[in-house]
Amino acid sequence: MKRIWLIIPWAIFALIAAGWVAYWNIAANSAEQRLRALVTEQSATGASASIGEITRHGFPALLRLEVHDVSYAPARGGWRATTTLAEMHVELLNPQHIIFKARAPIAVARSNGEVTNISADTLIASWRTSGGALAVAGIEADNLVLDDPAKEGVLRARKLVLNVRPDPRAAGQYQIAFDAQALTLPRPVRSFEAFGQDIAALRAAIVVEQAAALSKGAEGDPLGPWREAGGKLRFEALVLNWGPLETTGRGEGSLDAERRLQGALTLPIERPGPVLQAIARGENVSDDARSAIGLLATAFALSGDDITLDVDANNGVLRLEGVSVRTLPPVY
């Protein structure tokens, strides 16, 4: 009888272990099938997607799939992303939560022949579904580097976080939360050269209207259907710490018929003098604009007053407090 009581706990343990082995393999099979089904689904919509060998790791506590030779090009996006190695992490107790981790640089080739190489100490993309629909998706990177060998300079960010989720306040809209810390631009920004290339912080809370139309991009005009549907970005909060500029503003933006930026930002500034002086020193600011903005800078420097700076883009012209600063080219 005593021997039976000794055997029972071990038998229970063996059953639990066997059940967990079966569950782990079922979860791994399901994850592989979902991944390959996603590739097939994308190919059926006209995209070009492929993956190579898949190997399993992490048993018993984790489930990690190594995915080799990943390639993806959207049906009408005009670009292709490739990497030699990525990882797919599946939460065993919540298999609807999927995490991808880049294990090698990612090359994004565009239709014009230009290539951007993306690398980072850590680069993770994740998404979670609920009822078959997207609940939340995100990207997180440490020491991110974007390098276009054909152009001068590289874009760097010490920390970048981007999250997307459906806006619970309105159907068809999505919320984007963006946070970039210690951002270094590859080149000075035209008309804002005196601000420098280092942005200490850039945060934004954005609502994308008519988001579904973004997936209908036409060949050579990826944002055309979105614009025609009335697509717009609402900046519910925009925090910018760049050179002399420290502000938290609001605004909205879209594209005009020529695919140029249009919209407006309202930026409260406590010390506008240095900001206006920096803008006036821009290399591409017209002489008339330089004089007008310089006078504004002097007036605010003497008065010490704050200002709510209105930035407007319309009909292909960028205006600051109603003063034309520069013309705007098409986004693409």
C-alpha positions, 0 to 999 in steps of 0.5 A: 500500500505504501508503494502505491502512495509513492507511485501516485505522485510520480504518475501524476507528474508523468501525466502532466509532463506528457500533457505539456510535451503534447501541448508544446508540440501542438502550439509549435505546429499551430504557430508554424501553420499560422506563419505559413498560412500568413505567407500564403494569404499574402501571396494570394492578395498579390504580395510577394512573401516567402520564408525558408527553413523553420527550426523550433527552440525553447522547450519546455518553458518557451516557444521560439521559432527561428525563421530563415530567409524572410522576404516580403513585398506588398502588392502595390507598395513599391518596396521589398524587405528581406532579412536572413534570420528572424525569430517568432516568439509565441506566448504558450499561455496566450498563443494569440500574442505573437512577437517577432525579433530581428536577428539580422539586419533588414534591407528595404529595397525600393522600386527606384533602386534605393536601399535602406539597411535597418539594424539595432541592438534589439528590434522587436515587432509584436501583435495581439489579436482578439476575435480574429481582429487586431487588438494591438501591434507595436515595434520597439528598438534599442540603438536603431540605425537606418542607413541608406548607402546612396545618401549622406548620413544615417538616422539613429535613435537610442530608443524607439517605441511605436504602438498601434491599436483600433481607436475605441472612439470611432470605427475605422480609425487607429491610434498611434503612439510614437516615442523616439529618444535621442534621435540623430537625423542623417542630414539637416532639415531644409529651412531648419538647419540651425536647429541641428540634427539632434532631437532629444525627444519626439513623442506623438499621439496620432489618430489615423482617419480612414485607416482601412484605405491605407491597404489599397495603395495603388501602384506608384501612388501608395497613399492615393486611395487613402487621400481620396477616402478623406484620410487624415492624421490628427495630432492629438499631442505632439511633444518636440524637444529639438534644439531651441524648440521645446513644445507640446502642440496639436494639429492635423495633416493630410496630402493635397492633390499633388501629394504635398503635405497640407495641414496645420500645427499649433505649437505653444512656445514659452521662449519664441525668440531663439526659435524664430532666430534659428528659423531665420538663419535657415539656409533655404529661407527667402530674404523676405521671410528671413527679414520678417521672421528676424523682426518677430524674433527681436520683438519677442526677445525684447518683450519676453512674451510667449507665443502660440506658433502657427505652422501651416502647409497649404497649396505647396507652401510652408508658412510660419505665422503667415510668413511663407518660408519655403515651397513643399515638394511632393512626398513621393 
